[in-house]
Amino acid sequence: MRVYLLLVLVAAAGAWLSTPLVRVLAVRSGAITAVRDRDVHTEPIPRMGGVAMLIGLALALLVGSRIPFLAQAFSSPTAWGVLGAATLVTLLGVADDIWELDWLTKLAGQSLAAGLMAWWGGVQLYALPTGHSLTITSSRLSLAVTVLVVVVAINAVNFVDGLDGLAAGVAAIGGSAFLLYTYLLTRNISTDYANIASVIIAVLVGACVGFLPHNVNPARIFMGDSGSMLIGLTFAAAGIVVTGQIDAVTLDSRQTVPAFLPLLLPVAVLLLPLLDMGLAVVRRMGRGKSPFHPDRLHLHHRMLQIGHSQRRAVAILYLWTALFAFGAASLVVWSARQTLVFLGIGSVVALLLTLGPLRGRVRRQEGSA
């Protein structure tokens, strides 16, 4: 685990140190988020923070490739395939941050990056770990499913990126749970603790942690589409890799749902973004609009509408993310009953904080200010 923590620190340092330079570049290139009706910020803010996150991620992968403990993990081109695809979506995001591309162009670029990752890095869904070796026999179907999973993850993170520090914090918290999960799971079934899924998620967590000090409220820079696309693609890559590498039937029999863990954890980590995206698509299509038509009804907007401040809304959404992400990861070491008790107690606490008296207090204070 110390090696993975080193990668987290390297990625965090790279992202933190490069963010001020990227901010200057964003200002000079015109990558600035203007104040729109659906936005929460009250003044134009530079975006394009995903470039700094990519720098931290790439630096950590380069360092990791030189560590003997991770030699087996870097023996395949997976890490470099993920880095290549991450670079592609980050550049696509930079173009969008500067020129605001149409949704069809972004969708095509995201699909291309996912296809590149599958072809070059071998990051592709060939089987689903349901305990019965459910194999995807068609190579075309496997590629199509892989691209679909990656594109959905990319856009899910993009949907939740609406408050200062929200997307980066959600990714850091969920990624930490994912890292713990992949490490413990690998340790349970193998004597070699080095695995590429843990490497990928460790460098992503570090990149998010390093970017956060510049992005928390009041933000000095936004990650923009360059950052949200990077996070979504890297999360999807780690989920696909761990799904393909782990034979669920070899897990400890004391777990009641071991076969579905590799499928459950990525969903739990991205539950908040996926829920927000699903509700937005249903809401917009129900009104006869495009699923990509922006509005002010995302989960974070609703948190503000019921009386929470920006910081408190972000903190509560962090709590919900940690609850479900670490709850799913706990199935590696806890029984299903213990996990359900944890989730039940945690959900009550989170619900009280979400709908309890604190929101009214914030509203009264803001109203009297």
N, C-alpha and C positions, 0 to 999 in steps of 0.2 A: 504493500500500500504506500510505502514511503516514496517509491519511484513515481507513482501516479500523483501524489501530492506535489512532488517536484515539478511535474509537468503542469499542474494547475498553477503553481507559483510562476513558472516561466511564462506561460500564456498570459497570466494576469499582469505581470510586469511589462510584457511587450505591448499589451493593449493599453495599459495605463499611461505608459510613457509616450506612445505614439498618438494618443487621442488629441492632445493640444495641437500637434502638427496637422492632423487630419481636419481639425476644426478650422484652422487657417486656410487650408486647401478648399474646404467647403465654402467658406465665405468668398474666396476669390473666384471660384467656379460658379457661384450663384446657386449652390445647393442649399437653399434656405426655405424652411417651412413657413409660409405666410399664415396669417391668422384667418381661419375660415370659420363658418358658422358652426361646424361640427367639432371644432377643436377646443381644447381646454386651455391651452397657453394663450397669453394675452399680448405677446410680442413675437416678432419673427425670430426663429431659432435655427442655427445651422444644423444640417443633418449629414448623413454619409458616415456615421460612426461605425458602420459595418466594416469599413476599410481598416480601422484600427483593430477591430476584433479579428479580422483575417490575418493581420500582421502578427498578433499574439498567438493565434492558432498555428500559423505556419512556423513561427520560431520554435514553439514547443514541440512540434512534430520533428523538426530538424534535430533538436536536442535529443528527443526520444530515440531517434534512429541511430544515435551514437552510443546508447546505453546497452551494454551486453545483456542485461536482464531482459530487454525487450527485443532481442535479436530475432526470436521466433515470430513475434508479432509483426515485425517489419519484413519478414521473409517473403510475403506476398505483396502485390502492388495495391492492396486495399487502401492503405493510408494515403498514398499518393493519388489514387483515384478520387478519394473523398476530397482531398485538398484541391485537385484540379477542378472538380465540380463546384466546390465552395468558391473558388476563385471566379468561376464563370458566373454564378448567380450573384456574387458580390459586385462584379462589373456590371451585370444587368441592373442590379439595384442602384448602382452609382448613376447609370444612365437615366434611370427613372427619377432618382433624387434631383437630377439636374434638369431634365427635360420633361418629366412626367409622361411616361409611355402609356399607351392604351393597354387595356387588360389582356387583349388577344396577343400582343407582342410579348408581354411578360409571361403569359401562359406558355407560349411557344419556347421562350428561353428557359423557363423552368423545366419543361419536358426534355429539352435538349441536354441540360445539365444532368438530369436524372438518368437519361440514356447513356451519357458519357460515363457516369459513375458506375453504372451496371456493366458497360462494355469494357472499360479500362480497368476499373478497380475490382470487378467481380462482385459488387454489392448488389445482389439480386436475390429475390425470394424464389427459392426452388422447392421449399417444403414448409408446411405449417406444423409446429410442434404441438399437436393435439393428443399425443400419446399413441397415435395409430399410424404414424409415418405418412401423413397426408402429403403426397408429392405432387407438385405441379409439373405434369409431364411435357406440356407444350412449352418450348423455349419462347415463343412469341407471347403466350399468355403470361409466362413468368415475367418477361420484360414489361408487358403492359401493366401488370399488377404492381410491379416495382415502381414504375413511373407514377402510377396513380397514388400510391402511398406517399411518395416523396412530395408530389405536388400538393396533396392535401395537407401534409405537415407544414410545408412552406407557407401556404395561405392561412392556415390556422394561427400560426404565430403572428403573421401580419395583421390579422383581425384583432388580436388582443393588444397590439402595440398602440396604446392610446393615452397612457398616463406616464409621467416622468418615472423612469426606472422600472416600469411594470414588466415589460417583456424580458429585459435582461435579468431581472430578479427572479421571475418565474422560471426562466431557463436555468439559472444558477441553482435554484432550490431543487427543481425537478431533476436536473442533471446530477446533482449530488446524490440524490436517492438512486438514480440509475447507475451511477458509478459504484455505489455500495452494493447494489444488487448484482451487477455483473462480476464484481470482485468476489463476493461471497459465493455466488453460484458457480463460478469457475473453480474456486477453491474446494467446493464440495465434490466436484466430479473429476478433478484433474490435479496432478502433482505440479503442473506448470501453471503458475498464477498469472503469467503474462498473456494477455489477450488483446486483440486489436480493438474490440468494442470498448473496453475500459480506457484504452489510449484515446480513442476518438472523443468519448464523452468527457474525459478529464481535461483535454485541451479546450473543449468548448466551455466547460464550467469556468476554467481560468480566464478565458477571453471575456466572458460575461462579467465576472467579478472585477477584472481590471477596468472594464468600461463603466461599471456602475457608479463609481465616485463622481464621474463627470455627467452622469445622466439622472441622478436622483434629484428630486424637487428641491430648489428650482434648477432645472436642467440647463447646462451650458451647451449641450449638443444632443441631438437625437440620433438614434441608430439608423433611422430611415429604412427604406426597403432593402438597402444593401445589408443591413444588420439582421432584419427579421427573416429575410430569405436565407441568409447564412445559418442562422439558428435552426430554422425549420429543416433545411436539408441535412445538416449535421446530426440532428436528433434522429431523423428518419434513417440515416445511414447506420447509426449505432444500433437502432432497433432491429433493422434488417440483418445486420451482421450477427448480433447475438441470437436472433431467431434461427439463423442458418447454422450456427456453430454448436448449439447446445441440443443434445438429445434428451428431451424432457423425461423419458422413461428411466433414465439413469439417476434421477434425483431421489432424494431421501423419501422413502415410502411413508414417513410420518406426516407428510404434507398431503392434505386432501385434494388440493388442486394444482399439483406441480406441473402437470402437462401444459397448462395454459399460462404459466407465469411469463414466458418470453413474449406472449401476445398481450398479456394484461398490463405489464409494467409500462411499455411505451404509451399505451392509451391513457393510463393513470397519470403519467407525467404530463401529457399534453391535454388532459381532460378539460381544463379551463379554456384553452384556446379552441379546442374542438367543439365544446359546448357553445361558446360564443359564436363560432363560425356557423354551426348548424342552426342556431336560433336566427342568426342574421339572414341566412339563405332562405329559410322558411318564411320569415317576416317579409322580406323584400319580394319574393316570388308571389306571396299571397296578395301583395299589393300591385302585382302586375309589373314589377320593376326588375331590372337585372340584379342577379345575386351580388354583383360587384358595385352596385349603386350605393354610395356612402350615406350614412345617416348618423344620428346621435342617440342610438338606442342600444349600444353595446353594453356589456356587463359593467364595465368601468364607468360608463356614463350613468347607468342606473344607480350605481353606488353614490355618485355625486348628487343625483336627484333626490335620494332619500335622506340626504343630510350629512354625509361624510365629507371630510376634507380630502384633498388629493392624497396627502401622506397616509391618512388613516385608511382610505380606500385601498391604496396599494398594499399596506401592511396586512389588511384583512384578506385580500386576494392572495398574498404570499402564504398566509396561514392555510387557506383552502388548498393551495397547490401542495404545500408540505404534507398536509393531512393525507391526501389521496396518493401522492407519490411515495412517501415513506410507508404508508399503510400497505400499498402493494408490494413494496420491497421487503417488508417485514415477513411476508409469507415464506421467505427463504429460511428464516430461523424460528418463526412462530407458527403455531397451529392456526387453522382458519378461525376457530372460536376466539383465540386471543386477539387476532387481527380485527375481527368484527367488534369486539369490546373496545379496542383502541379507536376504531373508526367511529363507533357510536358515541363515545364520550367526546372525542375530538369534534365531531359534527355538531353536537349540542353547544359546545363552547364557541365554535366558529359561528354558529347561527345566532347565538346571543350577541356576539360582537357585531354581527352584520345588521341585525334588526333591533337590537336593544337600545337602551336610553342614550348611549354615547352619540348616536347620530342626531338625536334631537338637541343635545347640548351643543353640538357643532353648529347646527342650524341657527340656534338662538344667538350664539356668539357672533356668527358671521352676519346675522341680521342686525345686530346692535353695533357692529363695527363701523 
